[in-house]
Amino acid sequence: MAVLALPEISPTRVDLLTVAEMVEPGSRVLDVGCGDGALLKMLSERRGVDGRGIELSQAGVNECVAKGLHVIQGDADTDLVAYPDDAFDYVILSQTLQATFAPRTVLEHMLRIGRRAIVSFPNFGHWRIRTHLTFRGRMPVTETLAHAWYDTPNIHFCTIRDFVGLVDLVNARVEKAVALDQAGHPVRVNAPWWFWNIFGQQAVFLLRRR
């Protein structure tokens, strides 16, 4: 599959590039927690998708609408229940899972609404975070966890191994998974989960119902 060259994407959001490569051209896509619409716009321009989005922040919705995107204000924790089964080919949650109140319920709805679900999230098991906690005894602030503990929107930190356990719990199948290092390069594809859990700064999973 061709690699998308998008220099305008921030280095801290290289996961968007990986997400985009997992979406088949012309698909129906729902981007949950779509922020300013960067991913939806990329998918529309580069993959020709029929894209929709929901975003909690009114400022984010306004930015998306200004870009000509079909986005409504909504909450992943409460509004996904209103979507019918198999309404989309892909439902995407990028760097938002850890900010939801009920990650398991959100993931179950994603897998119900979409034929496939794509989830990206920061890995709290990365070795830099482990080292920071061990030797400094304080919650770290990193490129992917950029807020101090007292003002972070993240309420459910998880590791790659934690997420794999959740995938099993909701009876989903991993079709593809990529762990990214600090530079945004994939960690060894054939490495075991424990290796990804230590050296992957963030991860992207493509899931499907069993």
NORJO-V51735 format. One record per residue. N is the residue number from 1. SS is DSSP state (2 for helix, 1 for strand, 0 for the rest). Layout:
n: {N | N}
ss: {SS | SS}
This chain:
n: {1 | 2 | 3 | 4 | 5 | 6 | 7 | 8 | 9 | 10 | 11 | 12 | 13 | 14 | 15 | 16 | 17 | 18 | 19 | 20 | 21 | 22 | 23 | 24 | 25 | 26 | 27 | 28 | 29 | 30 | 31 | 32 | 33 | 34 | 35 | 36 | 37 | 38 | 39 | 40 | 41 | 42 | 43 | 44 | 45 | 46 | 47 | 48 | 49 | 50 | 51 | 52 | 53 | 54 | 55 | 56 | 57 | 58 | 59 | 60 | 61 | 62 | 63 | 64 | 65 | 66 | 67 | 68 | 69 | 70 | 71 | 72 | 73 | 74 | 75 | 76 | 77 | 78 | 79 | 80 | 81 | 82 | 83 | 84 | 85 | 86 | 87 | 88 | 89 | 90 | 91 | 92 | 93 | 94 | 95 | 96 | 97 | 98 | 99 | 100 | 101 | 102 | 103 | 104 | 105 | 106 | 107 | 108 | 109 | 110 | 111 | 112 | 113 | 114 | 115 | 116 | 117 | 118 | 119 | 120 | 121 | 122 | 123 | 124 | 125 | 126 | 127 | 128 | 129 | 130 | 131 | 132 | 133 | 134 | 135 | 136 | 137 | 138 | 139 | 140 | 141 | 142 | 143 | 144 | 145 | 146 | 147 | 148 | 149 | 150 | 151 | 152 | 153 | 154 | 155 | 156 | 157 | 158 | 159 | 160 | 161 | 162 | 163 | 164 | 165 | 166 | 167 | 168 | 169 | 170 | 171 | 172 | 173 | 174 | 175 | 176 | 177 | 178 | 179 | 180 | 181 | 182 | 183 | 184 | 185 | 186 | 187 | 188 | 189 | 190 | 191 | 192 | 193 | 194 | 195 | 196 | 197 | 198 | 199 | 200 | 201 | 202 | 203 | 204 | 205 | 206 | 207 | 208 | 209 | 210}
ss: {0 | 0 | 0 | 0 | 0 | 0 | 0 | 0 | 0 | 0 | 2 | 2 | 2 | 0 | 2 | 2 | 2 | 2 | 2 | 2 | 2 | 2 | 0 | 0 | 0 | 0 | 0 | 1 | 1 | 1 | 1 | 1 | 0 | 0 | 0 | 0 | 0 | 2 | 2 | 2 | 2 | 2 | 2 | 2 | 2 | 2 | 2 | 0 | 0 | 1 | 1 | 1 | 1 | 1 | 1 | 0 | 0 | 2 | 2 | 2 | 2 | 2 | 2 | 2 | 2 | 2 | 0 | 0 | 0 | 0 | 1 | 1 | 1 | 0 | 0 | 2 | 2 | 2 | 2 | 2 | 2 | 2 | 0 | 0 | 0 | 0 | 0 | 1 | 1 | 1 | 1 | 1 | 1 | 1 | 0 | 0 | 2 | 2 | 2 | 0 | 0 | 0 | 2 | 2 | 2 | 2 | 2 | 2 | 2 | 2 | 2 | 2 | 2 | 1 | 1 | 1 | 1 | 1 | 1 | 1 | 1 | 1 | 0 | 0 | 0 | 0 | 2 | 2 | 2 | 2 | 2 | 2 | 2 | 2 | 2 | 2 | 0 | 0 | 0 | 0 | 0 | 0 | 0 | 0 | 0 | 0 | 0 | 0 | 0 | 0 | 0 | 0 | 0 | 0 | 0 | 0 | 0 | 0 | 0 | 2 | 2 | 2 | 2 | 2 | 2 | 2 | 2 | 2 | 2 | 0 | 0 | 1 | 1 | 1 | 1 | 1 | 1 | 1 | 1 | 1 | 0 | 0 | 0 | 0 | 0 | 1 | 0 | 0 | 0 | 0 | 0 | 0 | 2 | 2 | 2 | 2 | 2 | 2 | 2 | 0 | 0 | 1 | 1 | 1 | 1 | 1 | 1 | 1 | 1 | 0}
